Amino acid sequence: MSTTGLRARARTAPAELRGPVRVLLHQHRRSLWAACALLGLGIAIVVGLRIWVASSPERCADGDTTRCGDSTYLPTYARTAAETYLADGGTAVLLLAVLAGVFVAGPLIARELENGTYRFVWAQSVSPARWLAARLALPAVLVTAGVTVLVPVYRWGWSGLRDNPYASGLGWYESGINPALGTSAVAYPLLAIAVGALFAVLVRRTLLAMSLTALFLGSVMLAFGKRRYELWPTARFLGRDTPPQDAWHIESGMLTPSGKELYWKDCWDAVPTHPEDPASCLRDRGGVTDFADYHPASHFWPLQLVETGILLVLTAAAVALAFRVLRRRHA
């Protein structure tokens, strides 16, 4: 094909999707308005919580309502409520991703394949590939745009509370927070859309496609939540030093003279026999030097980018497989 032909094809490719996309926008306009309302609600909650905390009367910079510097710390109800809700921001992003995947798997693709209404669209000079591309492109663009707005707003609300030394459950590494702080907040919905399309063209049944999509995404999210710390090498402290306050503590214990690692968790059952000195349990096993493995705050972006890369690879594989299945069944 000549260079002129390639350029012409590149110009006409987006135009070929405009018709199917307009049909989708009209057909699912209520769902799209509901999604916009949900996004707006999430943004409004974060902004409202931040304003509520800022307007609440606090005597001290750390949020204390009692006398500064004493042994009593009593935060306002606004700060307590904001910490509670914002601690689940990452969980909310994952839930939105699952909803996007289930919607693509069910109403957007599988229902049309199950009912046979796709034949009418394909009879209007819309190829199966264009039909599927439109159903992937529209939600992908909308979700990416929405999350791109939501993430900075959430980071703004979260950062206003995390610096409080008495804040709890707001660490950047918390599984309920981490997915909403970086690029993985976009990658998860894109994976959900791709997986939803794949299961839809595979099983061609609405409820089954939706169930398989939710099950697969839940498994992936659970796996990353449990093993995220393994995506980047940890740092290590030796001796009596301790990691920074904002570090993600992974493991600690003692080293033997040969370098063998002994972990505190191995002595939990033995602590009652050493109530005066729990460390004696590890020393009895040969431990001589304390160590602590952790992720400093500087590891946030490496961890995020590795996780995002894995998710995007899975997304690309799911999209390619979905088009391949569609082409083989409807060549």
C-alpha positions in Angstrom: 0.0 0.0 0.0 1.3 3.5 -0.9 2.1 6.2 1.6 -0.9 8.2 0.3 -3.1 5.2 0.9 -1.9 4.7 4.4 -2.6 8.3 5.2 -6.0 8.2 3.7 -6.8 5.0 5.7 -5.5 6.6 8.9 -7.8 9.7 8.3 -10.9 7.6 7.6 -10.4 5.1 10.5 -11.7 7.6 13.2 -14.5 8.7 10.9 -15.6 5.1 10.4 -16.2 4.9 14.2 -18.2 8.0 14.5 -21.5 6.4 13.3 -21.3 3.4 15.8 -20.2 5.7 18.6 -23.1 8.1 18.0 -25.5 5.1 18.1 -23.9 3.9 21.4 -24.2 7.4 22.9 -27.9 7.6 22.1 -28.6 4.0 23.0 -26.9 4.1 26.4 -27.4 7.8 27.2 -29.0 7.1 30.6 -26.2 4.9 31.7 -23.7 7.6 30.6 -25.5 10.3 32.5 -25.6 8.0 35.6 -21.8 7.5 35.3 -21.3 11.3 35.0 -23.4 11.8 38.1 -21.5 9.1 40.0 -18.2 10.8 39.1 -19.5 14.2 40.1 -20.7 12.8 43.4 -17.3 11.3 44.1 -15.6 14.7 43.4 -18.1 16.5 45.5 -17.6 14.2 48.5 -13.8 14.7 48.4 -14.1 18.5 48.1 -16.8 18.6 50.7 -14.8 16.6 53.2 -11.7 18.8 52.7 -13.7 22.0 53.2 -15.5 20.5 56.2 -12.1 19.7 57.9 -10.7 23.1 57.0 -13.7 24.9 58.5 -13.9 22.9 61.7 -12.5 24.6 64.8 -9.1 23.1 65.8 -6.7 24.6 68.3 -3.5 22.9 67.0 -1.8 22.3 63.6 -2.2 18.5 64.1 -5.9 18.8 64.4 -6.2 18.6 68.1 -9.2 20.3 69.8 -7.7 20.1 73.3 -4.7 22.1 74.6 -1.6 21.8 72.3 1.2 19.7 73.6 -0.6 17.8 76.3 -1.0 14.0 76.3 -4.7 14.1 75.1 -5.5 14.2 71.4 -9.1 14.7 70.4 -9.8 15.4 66.7 -12.9 17.0 65.4 -15.7 14.8 64.0 -15.1 16.3 60.6 -11.4 15.1 60.6 -12.4 11.6 61.8 -15.1 11.2 59.2 -12.9 12.5 56.4 -10.1 10.0 57.3 -12.6 7.2 57.4 -14.1 8.0 54.0 -10.9 8.9 52.2 -9.3 5.7 53.5 -11.5 3.8 51.0 -10.8 6.0 47.9 -8.8 3.2 46.2 -11.5 0.7 46.9 -14.0 3.0 45.3 -11.8 3.3 42.2 -11.6 -0.5 41.9 -15.3 -0.8 42.3 -15.9 1.7 39.5 -13.5 -0.3 37.3 -15.5 -3.5 38.0 -18.8 -1.7 37.2 -17.3 -0.5 33.9 -16.2 -4.0 33.0 -19.5 -5.5 33.9 -21.4 -2.9 31.9 -19.2 -3.6 28.8 -19.5 -7.3 29.2 -23.3 -7.3 29.6 -25.4 -4.5 28.2 -22.9 -3.2 25.8 -21.7 -6.4 24.0 -23.0 -9.7 25.3 -26.7 -8.7 25.3 -26.6 -7.7 21.6 -24.8 -11.0 20.8 -27.3 -13.0 22.8 -30.4 -11.3 21.3 -29.0 -11.2 17.8 -29.5 -7.4 17.4 -25.9 -7.1 16.2 -27.0 -8.5 12.8 -28.9 -5.3 12.1 -25.9 -3.1 12.8 -23.6 -5.3 10.7 -26.0 -5.2 7.8 -25.6 -1.4 7.7 -22.1 -1.7 6.3 -20.5 -1.8 9.8 -18.0 -4.6 10.1 -17.7 -6.7 13.2 -14.3 -5.2 13.9 -15.6 -1.7 13.8 -18.6 -2.7 15.9 -16.4 -4.1 18.6 -13.9 -1.2 18.3 -16.6 1.4 19.0 -17.7 -0.6 22.1 -14.2 -0.5 23.4 -13.2 3.0 22.4 -16.2 4.9 23.8 -16.0 3.6 27.4 -12.2 3.7 27.3 -12.2 7.3 26.4 -14.9 8.3 28.9 -13.4 6.3 31.8 -9.9 7.7 31.1 -11.2 11.2 31.1 -13.2 10.8 34.2 -10.5 9.1 36.2 -7.9 11.6 35.1 -10.1 14.3 36.8 -10.9 12.2 39.8 -7.3 11.2 40.8 -5.9 14.7 41.3 -9.0 15.7 43.3 -8.6 12.6 45.5 -4.8 13.3 46.0 -5.7 16.8 47.0 -8.2 15.7 49.6 -5.9 12.9 50.8 -2.8 15.0 51.1 -4.6 17.5 53.3 -5.0 14.8 56.0 -2.1 12.4 55.7 0.5 14.8 57.1 -1.3 14.7 60.5 1.0 12.6 62.8 -2.2 11.2 64.4 -3.8 10.2 61.1 -4.5 6.5 60.8 -5.1 4.3 57.8 -4.0 7.0 55.3 -0.6 5.6 54.3 0.2 5.7 50.5 0.7 2.0 50.6 -2.7 1.1 52.1 -4.7 -1.2 49.7 -7.7 1.0 50.2 -5.8 4.1 49.0 -2.9 3.1 46.7 -5.0 2.3 43.6 -6.5 5.9 43.6 -3.2 7.8 43.8 -1.5 7.2 40.5 -1.6 5.7 37.0 -3.0 2.4 38.1 -6.3 4.2 38.6 -6.6 4.5 34.8 -5.1 1.1 34.1 -7.7 -0.9 36.1 -10.8 0.5 34.3 -9.1 -0.1 30.9 -8.3 -3.7 31.9 -11.9 -4.1 33.1 -13.3 -2.9 29.7 -11.0 -5.2 27.8 -11.8 -8.2 29.9 -15.5 -7.5 29.7 -15.3 -7.4 25.9 -13.3 -10.6 25.9 -15.7 -12.6 28.0 -18.7 -11.1 26.1 -17.5 -12.4 22.7 -16.4 -15.7 24.3 -19.6 -16.8 26.1 -22.2 -14.5 24.3 -24.4 -14.7 27.4 -25.2 -11.5 29.3 -25.3 -12.8 32.9 -22.4 -15.3 32.4 -20.2 -12.7 30.8 -20.9 -10.2 33.6 -20.2 -12.8 36.3 -16.9 -14.0 34.7 -15.8 -10.4 34.3 -16.4 -9.6 37.9 -14.8 -12.8 39.1 -11.6 -12.3 37.0 -11.2 -8.6 37.9 -11.8 -9.4 41.6 -9.1 -12.0 41.5 -6.6 -9.7 39.8 -7.3 -6.9 42.2 -7.0 -9.2 45.2 -3.7 -10.5 43.9 -2.2 -7.1 43.5 -3.5 -6.0 46.9 -1.7 -9.0 48.5 1.5 -9.0 46.5 2.0 -5.3 45.5 5.0 -5.0 47.7 6.9 -7.6 45.6 6.7 -5.4 42.4 9.9 -3.5 43.5 12.9 -4.4 45.6 12.7 -3.3 49.2 15.2 -1.3 51.2 16.7 -2.6 54.4 17.7 -1.0 57.7 20.2 -2.8 59.9 20.7 -2.4 63.7 18.5 -0.3 65.9 17.6 2.2 63.2 14.0 2.3 62.1 12.4 3.1 58.7 10.9 6.6 58.2 7.4 7.2 59.5 5.8 7.2 56.0 7.6 4.0 55.0 5.7 0.8 54.1 7.0 -1.8 56.6 7.2 -5.2 55.0 9.2 -7.5 57.3 11.5 -7.4 60.2 13.6 -9.6 62.5 17.2 -10.5 63.1 20.1 -11.9 61.1 22.3 -14.7 62.2 26.1 -14.5 61.8 25.7 -16.4 58.5 23.2 -13.9 57.2 20.1 -16.1 57.6 16.9 -14.2 58.2 14.8 -14.8 61.3 11.4 -13.1 61.4 9.5 -11.8 64.3 6.4 -13.6 63.1 8.2 -16.9 63.8 8.3 -16.0 67.4 4.8 -14.8 68.0 3.8 -18.1 69.6 7.0 -18.0 71.7 6.4 -14.4 73.1 4.5 -15.6 76.2 7.6 -17.6 77.2 9.7 -14.5 76.9 7.4 -11.7 78.3 10.3 -9.7 79.7 12.3 -9.6 76.4 10.6 -10.8 73.2 13.8 -10.3 71.3 15.4 -13.1 73.3 13.4 -15.6 71.3 15.2 -14.6 68.1 18.6 -14.5 70.0 18.0 -18.0 71.2 17.7 -19.0 67.5 21.0 -17.4 66.6 19.9 -13.8 65.8 22.6 -11.1 66.3 21.6 -8.1 64.2 18.2 -6.5 63.8 16.9 -5.8 60.3 13.8 -4.2 58.7 12.7 -4.5 55.1 10.5 -1.6 53.9 9.4 0.5 51.0 10.2 4.2 51.4 7.8 6.8 50.0 10.1 7.2 47.1 9.1 3.7 45.9 5.6 4.8 45.3 6.0 5.7 41.6 8.2 2.6 40.7 5.6 0.4 42.3 2.8 2.3 40.5 4.5 2.2 37.1 5.3 -1.5 37.3 1.7 -2.3 38.3 0.4 -0.1 35.6 2.6 -1.8 33.0 1.4 -5.2 34.0 -2.2 -4.1 33.8 -1.8 -2.5 30.4 -0.1 -5.7 29.0 -3.0 -7.7 30.2 -5.4 -5.1 28.7 -3.6 -5.3 25.3 -3.7 -9.1 25.4 -7.4 -9.2 26.2 -8.2 -6.7 23.4 -6.2 -8.7 20.9 -7.8 -12.0 21.9 -11.3 -10.4 21.8 -10.8 -9.3 18.2 -9.4 -12.6 17.3 -12.3 -14.5 18.7 -14.8 -12.2 17.0 -13.0 -12.6 13.7 -12.9 -16.4 13.8 -16.6 -16.6 14.7 -17.8 -14.0 12.2 -15.2 -14.0 9.4 
